[in-house]
Amino acid sequence: MSRFVGVDWSSGSWLAVAFDTDGFDHAAVFEEVGELWYRYEELADRILIDVPIGLIEEGSGGRTCDELAREVLGPRSASVFTPPVREATRKRRYPAAKRVNERKADRGISKQAFAISDSIAAVDDLLRNVPEARETFVESHPEVCFRAFAGEPLQYSKKTAAGYAERMRTLAGYEADAPPVVQSVAESTGGEEIAVDDVLDAVVLAYTARPGSGRLQSLPPEPPLDAKGLPMQIVYRSDDALGAQ
């Protein structure tokens, strides 16, 4: 049976939430994205992952998908960071990555962006080296998915109690079974250092990946390709397109 998977990077691990056509199937934690791909390469129709796919090589212009995502998120726009240029994601130390980005893109790198550079580079290497993975992995963003399900911008940070409640209401409004799914996923991560908000993120990505209410759409609708042929897009599920594209 086909699987539809949402994947979130959490504290150095990858949290995967998988649905089949009947509903929630399982959750699993992986240390490497290659292990995740090995698990799902024969099973998954679609894997939505909260990691930038499609990177800028150089130039001061950012990715259009990030700019559009900030526009539709309103109060939560700061949750969308600008990824480093491709070369900078390979640097192990922040000062070196910052220098490369300044030289190639005329801007620095946020600490948040550098903190997940290893994960960006790992996904980039996988997709560049395994053609089959390109057909399965798609970039998404949990806040954009929540925005699409809610029908309006969310008001509170996911790190706050109000933000947790807001996102749980949004999931329950989209799918009545979502609250017990969140509980099942959280329970399955016992012994792993997975944050509660990362559980919510992986769940909303999985619901977006799974066929359901609304169509799978993209910011922008016709995504450009990067220098390696990878699309620069953020997908979400909605009947109506978000924003004025």
C-alpha positions as CSV (number, residue, x, y, z in Angstrom):
1,M,0.0,0.0,0.0
2,S,1.3,3.5,-0.9
3,R,2.7,5.7,1.8
4,F,2.5,9.5,2.1
5,V,5.2,10.8,4.4
6,G,5.8,14.1,6.2
7,V,9.4,14.7,7.5
8,D,10.7,17.2,10.0
9,W,14.2,17.8,11.1
10,S,14.3,17.8,15.0
11,S,17.4,18.0,17.2
12,G,19.7,16.2,14.8
13,S,17.2,13.5,13.8
14,W,14.5,13.1,11.1
15,L,11.0,12.5,12.3
16,A,8.8,10.8,9.7
17,V,5.0,10.5,9.9
18,A,3.5,8.1,7.4
19,F,-0.1,7.7,6.2
20,D,-1.5,5.1,3.9
21,T,-4.7,5.5,1.9
22,D,-6.7,4.5,5.0
23,G,-5.1,6.9,7.5
24,F,-2.2,7.1,9.9
25,D,0.2,4.2,9.6
26,H,3.3,4.8,11.7
27,A,6.0,7.3,12.8
28,A,9.7,6.7,12.9
29,V,12.9,8.5,13.7
30,F,16.0,8.3,11.6
31,E,19.5,9.6,12.2
32,E,20.4,10.0,8.5
33,V,18.2,11.1,5.5
34,G,19.7,8.2,3.6
35,E,18.3,5.7,6.1
36,L,14.9,7.4,5.7
37,W,15.1,7.1,1.9
38,Y,16.1,3.4,2.2
39,R,13.0,2.8,4.4
40,Y,10.6,4.5,2.0
41,E,12.0,4.3,-1.5
42,E,9.8,1.3,-2.4
43,L,6.8,2.5,-0.4
44,A,6.3,6.3,-0.6
45,D,4.4,8.0,-3.4
46,R,5.3,11.3,-1.9
47,I,7.6,12.6,0.9
48,L,7.1,16.2,2.0
49,I,10.2,17.5,3.8
50,D,10.7,20.8,5.7
51,V,14.2,21.4,4.2
52,P,15.0,23.7,1.3
53,I,15.3,21.9,-2.0
54,G,16.7,23.9,-4.8
55,L,19.5,26.2,-3.8
56,I,21.0,29.4,-5.1
57,E,24.6,29.2,-6.3
58,E,25.3,32.9,-6.2
59,G,23.6,36.3,-6.5
60,S,21.8,38.7,-4.2
61,G,18.3,37.5,-5.1
62,G,16.6,35.0,-2.9
63,R,14.2,32.2,-3.8
64,T,10.8,33.3,-4.9
65,C,9.1,30.5,-3.0
66,D,10.5,31.9,0.3
67,E,9.3,35.5,-0.5
68,L,5.8,34.2,-1.4
69,A,5.7,32.1,1.8
70,R,6.5,35.1,3.9
71,E,3.7,37.1,2.2
72,V,1.0,34.5,2.9
73,L,2.1,33.9,6.5
74,G,1.7,37.4,7.8
75,P,2.5,37.4,11.6
76,R,4.5,34.1,11.1
77,S,6.6,35.3,8.2
78,A,9.8,35.2,10.3
79,S,9.5,31.4,10.3
80,V,10.7,31.3,6.7
81,F,14.5,31.9,6.6
82,T,16.7,32.4,3.6
83,P,18.8,29.3,2.8
84,P,22.5,29.6,2.4
85,V,24.0,29.4,-1.1
86,R,24.9,25.8,-2.0
87,E,28.6,26.1,-1.2
88,A,28.0,27.6,2.2
89,T,25.9,24.6,3.3
90,R,29.0,22.5,3.1
91,K,31.0,24.6,5.6
92,R,31.3,23.2,9.1
93,R,31.9,26.4,11.0
94,Y,29.6,29.4,11.1
95,P,32.3,32.1,10.3
96,A,33.4,30.2,7.2
97,A,29.8,29.7,6.0
98,K,29.1,33.4,6.6
99,R,32.1,34.5,4.6
100,V,31.1,32.3,1.6
101,N,27.6,33.6,1.7
102,E,28.7,37.2,1.9
103,R,31.1,36.6,-1.1
104,K,28.5,34.8,-3.2
105,A,25.2,36.4,-2.2
106,D,26.2,39.7,-0.6
107,R,24.5,38.8,2.6
108,G,25.3,36.8,5.8
109,I,23.6,33.8,7.2
110,S,21.3,33.6,10.2
111,K,22.3,31.3,13.0
112,Q,19.0,29.4,12.3
113,A,19.9,28.8,8.7
114,F,23.4,27.6,9.6
115,A,22.1,25.3,12.3
116,I,20.3,23.2,9.6
117,S,22.9,23.5,6.9
118,D,24.0,19.9,7.4
119,S,20.5,18.7,6.8
120,I,20.1,20.9,3.7
121,A,23.4,19.6,2.3
122,A,22.4,16.0,3.1
123,V,19.1,16.3,1.2
124,D,20.8,18.1,-1.6
125,D,23.4,15.4,-2.0
126,L,20.7,12.7,-1.9
127,L,18.6,14.3,-4.6
128,R,21.6,15.1,-6.8
129,N,22.9,11.5,-6.6
130,V,19.7,9.4,-6.6
131,P,17.4,10.3,-9.5
132,E,14.6,8.3,-8.1
133,A,14.5,10.3,-4.9
134,R,13.9,13.5,-7.0
135,E,10.5,12.1,-8.0
136,T,9.5,11.5,-4.4
137,F,10.9,14.3,-2.2
138,V,9.2,17.6,-2.3
139,E,9.9,20.7,-0.2
140,S,7.1,22.0,2.0
141,H,6.9,24.2,5.1
142,P,4.8,23.4,8.1
143,E,3.7,27.0,8.7
144,V,2.5,27.3,5.1
145,C,0.6,24.0,5.5
146,F,-1.1,25.2,8.7
147,R,-1.9,28.5,7.0
148,A,-3.6,26.7,4.1
149,F,-5.6,24.4,6.4
150,A,-6.6,27.3,8.7
151,G,-7.8,29.5,5.8
152,E,-6.1,32.5,7.4
153,P,-2.7,33.5,8.9
154,L,-1.9,32.0,12.3
155,Q,-1.2,34.5,15.1
156,Y,1.0,32.7,17.6
157,S,4.4,31.1,17.6
158,K,4.5,27.4,17.6
159,K,6.8,27.5,20.6
160,T,4.0,28.9,22.8
161,A,1.1,27.3,24.5
162,A,-1.3,29.5,22.5
163,G,0.5,28.5,19.3
164,Y,0.2,24.8,20.1
165,A,-3.5,25.2,20.8
166,E,-4.0,27.2,17.5
167,R,-2.3,24.5,15.5
168,M,-4.2,21.6,17.2
169,R,-7.4,23.4,16.4
170,T,-6.3,23.8,12.8
171,L,-5.5,20.1,12.4
172,A,-8.7,19.0,14.1
173,G,-10.7,21.4,11.8
174,Y,-9.0,19.8,8.8
175,E,-9.3,16.2,9.9
176,A,-11.3,15.0,13.0
177,D,-8.8,12.2,13.7
178,A,-5.8,14.5,13.8
179,P,-5.6,14.9,17.7
180,P,-5.2,11.1,18.3
181,V,-2.7,11.0,15.4
182,V,-0.6,13.7,17.1
183,Q,-0.8,11.7,20.4
184,S,0.2,8.4,18.6
185,V,3.2,10.1,16.9
186,A,4.3,11.7,20.2
187,E,4.1,8.3,22.0
188,S,6.1,6.6,19.2
189,T,9.0,9.0,19.7
190,G,9.6,7.8,23.3
191,G,13.4,7.9,24.1
192,E,14.1,10.3,21.3
193,E,14.7,14.0,21.8
194,I,11.8,15.2,19.6
195,A,10.2,18.5,20.5
196,V,6.4,18.7,20.7
197,D,6.2,21.4,18.0
198,D,8.2,19.2,15.6
199,V,5.6,16.4,16.1
200,L,2.9,18.9,15.0
201,D,5.1,20.0,12.0
202,A,5.6,16.4,10.8
203,V,1.9,15.6,11.2
204,V,0.8,18.6,9.2
205,L,3.3,17.7,6.4
206,A,2.0,14.2,6.3
207,Y,-1.6,15.3,6.0
208,T,-0.5,17.6,3.2
209,A,1.3,14.8,1.5
210,R,-1.7,12.4,1.7
211,P,-4.5,12.9,-0.9
212,G,-7.4,14.6,0.8
213,S,-9.4,17.8,0.9
214,G,-7.9,20.4,-1.5
215,R,-5.4,20.2,-4.2
216,L,-1.6,20.0,-3.8
217,Q,-0.4,23.5,-4.9
218,S,2.9,25.3,-5.1
219,L,4.5,28.6,-4.3
220,P,5.1,29.7,-7.0
221,P,2.7,27.9,-9.3
222,E,5.4,27.3,-11.9
223,P,8.6,26.8,-9.8
224,P,12.0,27.6,-11.4
225,L,14.8,25.1,-11.3
226,D,18.2,25.7,-9.7
227,A,21.5,25.1,-11.4
228,K,21.3,21.3,-10.6
229,G,17.8,21.0,-12.0
230,L,16.0,20.9,-8.6
231,P,12.7,22.8,-8.3
232,M,12.6,25.8,-5.9
233,Q,9.1,25.5,-4.5
234,I,7.0,25.2,-1.3
235,V,3.9,23.0,-1.7
236,Y,0.7,23.1,0.3
237,R,-2.8,21.6,0.1
238,S,-5.8,23.9,-0.5
239,D,-8.8,24.4,-2.8
240,D,-7.7,28.0,-3.4
241,A,-4.2,29.3,-4.2
242,L,-2.6,31.3,-1.4
243,G,-1.8,34.9,-2.0
244,A,-1.8,37.0,-5.2
245,Q,0.7,35.0,-7.3
